[in-house]
Amino acid sequence: MNSTLITALGLMLVLEGLLPLVLPQTWRETFKRMIELKDGQLRFVGLMSVIGGIILIWLSK
């Protein structure tokens, strides 16, 4: 596997683990609200995450 890909996956896991580590109650409440979203709303959140990630990758080059 490409070392850059492994590094990116590791960084993603670190960033995703920060909120439950530092603010578990806030993370739990946010997760509960996410579960209540309709499919279209959840897809929109996912789309915005993908677009944000693509923009960050583009800006880093």
Sequence and secondary structure as in RCSB ss.txt:
>XXXX:A:sequence
MNSTLITALGLMLVLEGLLPLVLPQTWRETFKRMIELKDGQLRFVGLMSVIGGIILIWLSK
>XXXX:A:secstr
  HHHHHHHHHHHHHHHHHHHH HHHHHHHHHHHHTS HHHHHHHHHHHHHHHHHHHHHH 
